Amino acid sequence: MSKVLIIGKLPPPIGGVTVHATRLIESLAVNGFPHFTFCDLKNDSFCRIIRKIAKHRIIHLHASNPLFQLLFAMVCVLSGKKLFLTYHGDWGRYGILDYLAVKLSASLCSVPIVQNKESLAKAKFYNGNALLISTFIPATYTTPLSQLLSRQLADFRQRFKFVFCTNAWNLSFDKNGKEIYGLSQIISNIRHVDCGGLIISDPSDSYKPFITKTFGQIPENVLFIGGQHDFGNVLQVSDAFIRNTTTDGISLSIYEAHERNVVVLASASVSRADFCNVYHDISKIDLVIELEKGRIRLQTEGKIMKEDVTSQLIELYNRYI
């Protein structure tokens, strides 16, 4: 019997969960851990998934749907499998029924893995084995953009003294009906900054029509980049990354920005890394002033120590193998 089955989806579409799954299986191979198989929920048939589960004693699930997480945890309990369940989002994001499903799946799985201290405290209450292990695994390379997109970014960079960027994997709303990624709020602020521009990575192409409808037109100092692309290219031409979310997991983009010495401005919706400039209401801050504060912070504090996420997971796998 094989040892570890990692279950998830690979891009496209690009998103925090699919990017993590891709980097995890690549990193495990590079780090010499051969005892795993990957199961693609998007492309593997139901029968193939069942056969793979039967052949493995440890299952590591990466999925966002709370009801699916619960169903899968019940299947693993009934079949005697050890389940590691990575929750990519903050536990505070869910409504009543989804939160109930999350609590039940955490209590049934062998190890719940969460992304911030608030979620860890809640998960520990239902399962003492809960762990805080980041989903951020650095990219080994940046996939170049097309010549057209590269020219667009270069031209936009030349137009503005300060360039901010943000991203949204899709147009989503939280349990209170607010934009999860808060792009409308960012644009309301940036459109009054004469010397500043905003690049928005919108791979699903779902946000641009919403913003056009909301504002009547796209402001001249806002550039949307649609389709599948590597966000690292956007960070390379930016001074600051804005994470204006109402809820969050760890946010891979925050750490990717910090890796490139890009200032990070982040909402206080969840606990943030120490290098972030945290704000409570983006409508009440001066983006240029916050950018300068962030640059000073980078110079004085430097980069944080990187967590070796792959080694942490290998250690966890070996502990249960």
C-alpha positions as CSV (number, residue, x, y, z in Angstrom):
1,M,0.0,0.0,0.0
2,S,1.3,3.5,-0.9
3,K,1.6,6.0,1.9
4,V,0.3,9.5,1.2
5,L,-2.4,10.6,-1.2
6,I,-2.7,14.4,-1.8
7,I,-6.1,15.4,-3.1
8,G,-6.8,18.7,-4.7
9,K,-7.1,20.6,-8.0
10,L,-4.4,22.1,-10.2
11,P,-4.7,25.4,-12.3
12,P,-6.5,26.6,-14.2
13,P,-8.3,28.4,-12.6
14,I,-5.5,30.1,-10.7
15,G,-6.3,30.4,-7.0
16,G,-4.7,30.0,-3.6
17,V,-5.7,26.4,-3.2
18,T,-4.7,25.3,-6.8
19,V,-1.4,27.2,-6.6
20,H,-0.5,25.6,-3.3
21,A,-1.3,22.1,-4.6
22,T,0.9,22.7,-7.6
23,R,3.9,23.9,-5.5
24,L,3.4,21.3,-2.9
25,I,3.7,18.3,-5.2
26,E,6.7,20.0,-7.0
27,S,8.4,20.7,-3.7
28,L,7.9,17.2,-2.3
29,A,9.6,15.7,-5.3
30,V,12.5,18.2,-5.2
31,N,12.9,17.5,-1.5
32,G,13.2,13.8,-2.1
33,F,9.9,12.6,-0.6
34,P,8.7,9.9,-3.0
35,H,6.0,8.4,-0.9
36,F,3.0,10.3,-2.3
37,T,0.5,10.2,-5.1
38,F,-1.6,13.2,-6.4
39,C,-5.3,12.9,-7.1
40,D,-6.8,15.6,-9.2
41,L,-10.4,16.2,-8.2
42,K,-11.0,18.1,-11.5
43,N,-9.8,15.4,-13.9
44,D,-9.8,12.1,-12.1
45,S,-13.0,10.1,-12.4
46,F,-15.0,9.2,-9.3
47,C,-14.0,5.5,-9.6
48,R,-10.4,6.5,-10.0
49,I,-10.5,8.7,-6.9
50,I,-12.1,5.8,-4.9
51,R,-9.4,3.4,-6.1
52,K,-6.6,5.8,-5.1
53,I,-8.1,6.4,-1.7
54,A,-8.3,2.6,-1.1
55,K,-4.6,2.2,-1.9
56,H,-3.4,4.9,0.6
57,R,-3.3,5.0,4.3
58,I,-2.9,8.7,4.7
59,I,-5.0,11.3,2.8
60,H,-4.2,15.0,2.7
61,L,-7.2,17.0,1.4
62,H,-7.1,20.5,-0.2
63,A,-10.6,21.6,-0.8
64,S,-12.6,24.7,0.0
65,N,-16.2,23.5,0.3
66,P,-17.1,22.8,4.0
67,L,-19.8,20.2,3.1
68,F,-17.3,18.3,0.9
69,Q,-14.7,18.5,3.7
70,L,-17.2,17.0,6.1
71,L,-18.4,14.2,3.7
72,F,-14.8,13.3,3.0
73,A,-13.9,13.2,6.7
74,M,-16.8,10.8,7.3
75,V,-15.6,8.6,4.5
76,C,-12.1,8.5,5.9
77,V,-13.4,7.6,9.4
78,L,-15.5,4.8,8.0
79,S,-12.7,3.4,5.8
80,G,-10.0,3.7,8.5
81,K,-7.9,6.3,6.7
82,K,-5.9,9.0,8.4
83,L,-7.0,12.4,7.1
84,F,-5.0,15.6,7.1
85,L,-7.3,18.5,6.2
86,T,-5.9,21.8,5.2
87,Y,-8.3,24.7,5.7
88,H,-7.2,27.4,3.3
89,G,-9.6,30.1,4.6
90,D,-10.1,31.8,7.9
91,W,-12.6,29.9,10.2
92,G,-14.4,33.2,10.8
93,R,-15.5,33.5,7.2
94,Y,-18.3,30.9,7.4
95,G,-22.0,31.1,7.9
96,I,-23.8,29.0,10.5
97,L,-24.2,25.8,8.5
98,D,-20.8,25.9,6.8
99,Y,-19.1,26.6,10.2
100,L,-20.9,23.6,11.7
101,A,-19.6,21.5,8.9
102,V,-16.1,22.8,9.4
103,K,-16.2,22.1,13.1
104,L,-17.4,18.5,12.5
105,S,-14.8,17.8,9.8
106,A,-12.1,19.1,12.1
107,S,-13.2,16.8,14.9
108,L,-13.3,13.8,12.6
109,C,-10.0,14.2,10.8
110,S,-6.7,13.1,12.2
111,V,-5.0,16.5,11.8
112,P,-6.7,19.8,10.9
113,I,-4.2,22.3,9.4
114,V,-5.1,26.0,9.6
115,Q,-3.6,29.3,8.4
116,N,-3.8,31.8,11.3
117,K,-3.7,32.0,15.1
118,E,-7.5,32.8,15.4
119,S,-8.4,29.6,13.4
120,L,-5.9,27.5,15.4
121,A,-7.5,28.5,18.7
122,K,-10.9,27.4,17.4
123,A,-9.6,24.2,15.7
124,K,-7.7,23.2,18.9
125,F,-11.0,23.2,20.7
126,Y,-12.4,20.5,18.4
127,N,-9.2,18.6,17.8
128,G,-6.1,18.7,19.9
129,N,-4.0,17.7,17.0
130,A,-4.7,20.9,15.1
131,L,-1.6,22.5,13.6
132,L,-0.7,25.9,12.1
133,I,1.2,25.2,8.9
134,S,1.4,27.9,6.2
135,T,0.3,27.2,2.7
136,F,3.0,29.5,1.3
137,I,5.6,27.6,-0.7
138,P,7.8,29.9,-2.8
139,A,7.6,29.7,-6.6
140,T,10.7,28.2,-8.3
141,Y,10.3,30.5,-11.3
142,T,8.1,33.2,-12.8
143,T,6.3,32.3,-16.0
144,P,6.8,35.2,-18.5
145,L,3.9,37.2,-19.8
146,S,3.0,37.6,-23.4
147,Q,4.7,40.5,-25.3
148,L,1.4,42.4,-25.3
149,L,0.9,42.2,-21.5
150,S,4.5,42.9,-20.9
151,R,4.3,46.1,-22.9
152,Q,1.1,47.1,-21.1
153,L,2.8,46.7,-17.7
154,A,5.9,48.6,-18.9
155,D,3.9,51.5,-20.3
156,F,1.7,51.7,-17.2
157,R,4.8,51.7,-15.0
158,Q,6.2,54.7,-16.9
159,R,3.1,56.7,-16.4
160,F,3.0,56.8,-12.7
161,K,5.5,57.6,-9.9
162,F,3.8,55.1,-7.6
163,V,2.3,51.8,-8.7
164,F,0.1,49.7,-6.5
165,C,-1.2,46.3,-7.3
166,T,-3.8,43.8,-6.0
167,N,-5.5,40.7,-7.2
168,A,-8.8,38.8,-7.0
169,W,-9.1,35.2,-8.2
170,N,-12.8,35.8,-8.8
171,L,-15.7,38.1,-7.9
172,S,-16.8,36.8,-4.5
173,F,-18.9,38.1,-1.6
174,D,-18.6,37.2,2.1
175,K,-21.4,36.0,4.4
176,N,-22.4,39.7,4.9
177,G,-22.7,40.5,1.2
178,K,-19.4,42.5,1.0
179,E,-16.8,42.1,-1.7
180,I,-14.2,39.6,-0.2
181,Y,-11.3,41.3,-2.2
182,G,-12.6,44.8,-1.7
183,L,-11.5,46.1,-5.1
184,S,-14.2,48.8,-5.2
185,Q,-12.9,50.3,-2.0
186,I,-9.3,50.3,-3.3
187,I,-10.4,52.0,-6.6
188,S,-12.4,54.6,-4.7
189,N,-9.2,55.6,-3.0
190,I,-6.6,55.3,-5.8
191,R,-8.7,57.2,-8.4
192,H,-8.0,60.4,-6.3
193,V,-4.2,59.8,-6.2
194,D,-2.8,61.7,-9.2
195,C,0.7,60.3,-9.0
196,G,-0.4,56.7,-8.4
197,G,-1.7,53.9,-10.5
198,L,-3.3,50.5,-9.7
199,I,-2.8,47.2,-11.5
200,I,-5.4,44.6,-10.9
201,S,-4.8,40.9,-11.6
202,D,-8.2,39.5,-12.6
203,P,-7.5,36.0,-14.0
204,S,-11.2,35.0,-14.1
205,D,-12.1,38.2,-16.0
206,S,-15.1,38.4,-13.7
207,Y,-14.2,41.6,-11.8
208,K,-13.7,44.1,-14.6
209,P,-17.4,44.1,-15.7
210,F,-18.5,44.6,-12.1
211,I,-16.2,47.5,-11.6
212,T,-17.3,49.1,-14.9
213,K,-20.9,48.8,-13.8
214,T,-20.1,50.2,-10.3
215,F,-18.1,53.2,-11.4
216,G,-19.5,53.8,-14.9
217,Q,-16.1,53.3,-16.4
218,I,-12.6,52.1,-15.4
219,P,-10.6,55.0,-14.0
220,E,-7.6,56.0,-16.2
221,N,-5.1,55.1,-13.5
222,V,-6.4,51.6,-13.1
223,L,-5.2,48.7,-15.3
224,F,-6.9,45.3,-15.4
225,I,-4.8,42.2,-16.4
226,G,-7.1,39.4,-17.3
227,G,-6.7,35.7,-18.2
228,Q,-4.3,33.2,-16.8
229,H,-1.0,34.8,-15.9
230,D,1.8,34.7,-13.3
231,F,1.1,37.4,-10.7
232,G,4.9,37.6,-10.0
233,N,5.2,39.7,-13.2
234,V,2.8,42.3,-11.8
235,L,4.7,42.4,-8.5
236,Q,8.0,43.0,-10.3
237,V,6.7,46.4,-11.6
238,S,4.9,47.4,-8.4
239,D,5.8,49.5,-5.4
240,A,3.1,48.0,-3.1
241,F,0.7,45.2,-2.9
242,I,-2.7,45.9,-1.4
243,R,-4.7,43.0,0.3
244,N,-8.0,44.6,1.2
245,T,-10.0,41.5,2.1
246,T,-12.9,41.1,4.5
247,T,-11.6,37.6,5.4
248,D,-8.5,35.6,4.6
249,G,-6.4,32.6,5.0
250,I,-2.7,33.2,4.7
251,S,-2.7,35.0,1.3
252,L,0.1,33.6,-0.8
253,S,0.4,37.0,-2.6
254,I,1.4,38.8,0.6
255,Y,4.4,36.5,1.0
256,E,5.2,36.7,-2.7
257,A,5.2,40.5,-2.5
258,H,7.5,40.4,0.5
259,E,9.9,38.1,-1.2
260,R,10.3,40.7,-3.9
261,N,10.8,43.6,-1.4
262,V,7.3,45.0,-2.4
263,V,5.6,46.9,0.4
264,V,2.4,45.1,1.7
265,L,-0.7,47.1,2.8
266,A,-3.2,44.7,4.4
267,S,-6.6,45.0,6.0
268,A,-7.0,44.0,9.6
269,S,-9.6,41.3,8.9
270,V,-7.3,38.6,10.3
271,S,-3.9,38.5,11.9
272,R,-1.2,39.5,9.5
273,A,2.5,38.9,9.1
274,D,4.7,41.4,11.1
275,F,6.1,43.0,7.9
276,C,2.6,44.1,6.7
277,N,1.4,47.7,7.1
278,V,-2.1,46.9,8.6
279,Y,-5.1,49.3,8.3
280,H,-8.7,49.1,9.4
281,D,-10.4,51.2,6.7
282,I,-8.8,51.8,3.4
283,S,-11.0,54.8,2.7
284,K,-9.3,56.6,5.6
285,I,-5.7,56.1,4.7
286,D,-3.3,58.0,2.4
287,L,-1.9,55.3,0.1
288,V,1.3,57.2,-0.7
289,I,2.1,57.9,3.0
290,E,1.4,54.2,3.8
291,L,3.8,53.2,1.0
292,E,6.6,55.4,2.4
293,K,6.0,53.9,5.9
294,G,6.2,50.4,4.4
295,R,9.5,51.2,2.6
296,I,11.0,52.4,5.9
297,R,9.8,49.3,7.6
298,L,11.5,47.1,4.9
299,Q,14.8,49.0,5.3
300,T,14.8,48.8,9.1
301,E,13.3,45.3,9.7
302,G,14.4,43.4,6.6
303,K,12.9,40.2,5.4
304,I,11.3,37.7,7.8
305,M,12.7,34.2,8.1
306,K,11.0,31.8,5.7
307,E,9.1,28.9,7.0
308,D,10.1,25.6,5.4
309,V,6.5,24.4,4.8
310,T,7.5,21.4,2.8
311,S,9.8,20.1,5.6
312,Q,7.0,20.6,8.1
313,L,4.6,18.5,6.0
314,I,7.2,15.8,5.4
315,E,7.8,15.6,9.1
316,L,4.0,15.3,9.7
317,Y,3.7,12.6,7.0
318,N,6.6,10.6,8.5
319,R,5.2,10.9,12.0
320,Y,2.0,9.1,10.8
321,I,3.5,6.7,8.3
